[in-house]
Amino acid sequence: MIRPPNLPPPYDRLPALIAQGAPLEAANVLRGALFANILRYAKTSSPFYAGRIPDTLLQPTATQALWRTVRTLTKEDLRAHDELIKIAKPPPFAGETRSAWTSGSTGTPFNCDVSALADYMNALVLERCYDWWNIDGAKDIMHLAVDRQGYQVSPDVQTQQGWRLGDARGKYHRLTVSTGLDAQLDHMRALRPAYLKTAAVHLGALALRARERNLEIAFDAVFAGAAPLMADERRLVEQIFGCRVVDIYGTEEIGIIAADCPRCGAYHPAVDVMQFEVLRDDGAPAQAGEMGRVVVTPYLNFAMPLIRYETGDVVEVGEGGHCPHGAIRLNRIVGRSKNLFTQSDGQKFLPYVALGEVASLGPVARFRFVQTSLTTIEFRYKLSGPGAIDLNRLAKVSRKYLGPAFTVTAAPMPSSDDDAGRKHLVFESLL
Ligand SMILES: [Zn+2]
């Protein structure tokens, strides 16, 4: 269990802000101090930022307009300059440094450093989300997790006591996602956890398989993460498992970026631990109803300051409201920009294929559609049992959802799709 670190001001006030909130003005003063600190720290500690962050931005007179002149940091920048950005000796209160994996737009995994302080505050943000949804730490949870070492290392359920912060009552069952859907469903029937946590695309596949096998499995709530949850996946999971679905949007290197709110139905960004921006293609902030790229500046990662970091995700900004859980609202997480496919005329579009149609292609355990050129798409699959992919049906389904311009071929999912840092994307573009 994570222990609260010994924090200097103003960081010592942050746990209370996350847990209990504060009047807007007090909250903004604290957030402003955290923001100013990480900017100054990045500029003075990392050679990469020395020129990128102008001196005038560190003055109290700095404006939003000046802030927007700071170039955003892409994953490709990060991969090319990671050694310049990483800081060998962060201040002691930031705690240990861990290495996290992420992938760039080409899918190549690369690693980022994360301070224990950031992980700790992220755990508090997760606790707050559990509170919003009345999640009970006395009940058990099953976590289907991606296994970085490969699942042969520990193919069985590993159980430990306690999974909420400071609460050791419930059991935490961890199982690698690579064990196969049937084994996972069997473990659920045996252990009957109240909660389930796994990647969004995996949830949809699990629900389909449970229905196929006519299994009665129910949860109080399931938590979806990693990739954005599609509306039909959410409905399917709600129906089949008779539960609420909580979508938590985050990444390995940042932690939780926004969480699903049961009060207003929108996503609230984690503005206590990061500066959060949504930018249109022209670089201006997106307004309500507009889509834009997510750009974040986490306040607490002293091991690798990320200033105006583009996560690669696209969201739609909602109307501001009076929800007690947050003033900023996002209508939906549209997906990683690398999920967008490209038509032959260069236009991007959000690909979609109904899950029921994918299930009709054969005994599909996992799948992804990968755009490999302007005219070709590969359907990569893993089968859950004996059988084969119906290629004629694949051609029909693809035409129906992706249009007539693509040639779609089928191929078994290569093991490299499970590599460290690879997300379980349903749609990926290699362009
Ligand atoms: Zn809300």
Residues whose N, C-alpha, C, O or C-beta is under 5 A from the ligand:
A	BS01	ZN	C261 R263 C264 G265 C323 H325
